[in-house]
Amino acid sequence: MNIENRIKQRMEELGIKQVDIVRHTKASRGSVSQWLSGVSAPSVKYASKLADYLQCDYDWLMFGAGTPEIKSESKPKGDIGEVIDMQLWSKNDPLPEDEFAYLPFYKDVEFQGGKGCFPTEDFNGYKLAFAKSTLHRYNVSPKDAVMVSMTGDSMEPVIPPGSTIGINMGEKRIMDGKIYAIDHGGLLRIKRLYRLPNGYVRINSYNDIDYKDECVPIEEIEVVGKIFTWQVMV
């Protein structure tokens, strides 16, 4: 069953019309029409609202995983932490450090090259503000966290191009199905990882139509860190 069929199934079960989805999600009529015709899938900007309105599990709606029943931990995030609101600050702005942590935002460093490391200085001077309580809740130490830009469409529709991604460089242990920043042959990538027998790892993209799974020896990759949040910039 494709995503358009899952949407239609819930619409029929709940007696919901297309105009109701437009009104609730704030998406355009054209976008909703494309979802229902299978031309495109809801972006992360709308997917959470859609799952809530259709009263179904997010992973079931978007990926066909599991059942429609809502799980207590179901969120639009692949079980990686909240999609957290962020504030952009200049280094010249006053920072209330008692309440917020200010994470380096390498705005001009797209996540597409290098050797799994980041500049030691914040060349652009920008930081993203997070409540310290939020970082603590997700076991992220501010000293281990950096923000970078996402390029490419391999993780659509969950993480679209242009998203700002939070990387916890203090968490490198691979847990199946979690999303990580990795250095793969000198190329920095954002991927889901799965451990395999005999020292191999499966590299998976959400956009599995255009990007097939890769199975490589684990020593071929270096885990830069675990993704703990992302923000879609619109």
C-alpha positions, 0 to 999 in steps of 0.5 A: 500500500502506497502513502496515498492509499494510506491517506485515503484509507484513514480519510474514509475511515474518519469521514474526512474530505480533502478540504479538511486536510487543507484546512488542518495542515495549512498546505495548499490544495495543490499539495494535498491533491498531489499527496492523494494522487501519489505525485509527491509525499508530504514534507516533514513540515506537514507530515506530523500535522497530517498524521495527527489529523488522521489519528494514525501512527507517523511511521505507518503513514509515511513509510508503511511500517507497523500498524495505524495505531498511534504509538506513544513514541511516534514522532516525525523524526525516525526516533531521533529526538524532537524536531526542535524550534531553533533561534538564530543568533549572531556572535555579537548579540547578547546571549542569556547563557543561563537558559540557553546553549548556543551551538555552532552553526556552520551555515556555509559548510554543507554536509557533503565533503571532508573527513568527518570533522568540522572547523575548530572556529565558527567562521560565520559567527552564527549559533543556534539557540537551544534550551539547555533543558531540551538538550539535557532531555535528549542526553546531548552535551552542548560541547558535543553538538554542532549544526550543519546544512543538509544537501541532496534529496536522499533523506526525503521526505523526512529530511529535505534538502536545505534542512539544518541538522543537529549532530551529537558527536558524543554519540557514535555507537550504532543502533539499528535504524537510527540516523547518523552523520558518517564519513564514508570515503571522505564524503560526509553523509546523513544516513540510517545505519543497521549493523549486519553479521560479519562486520558489515553495516547497511547504509539506508536512505529514506528515499529508497526509490532513488538511493538503494541500500549499501552494505559495506565493511564497518571499517569503511565508515567513520561515525561522526555522530548521531542526529538528534534533531533537524529543522526544515528552513522554509 
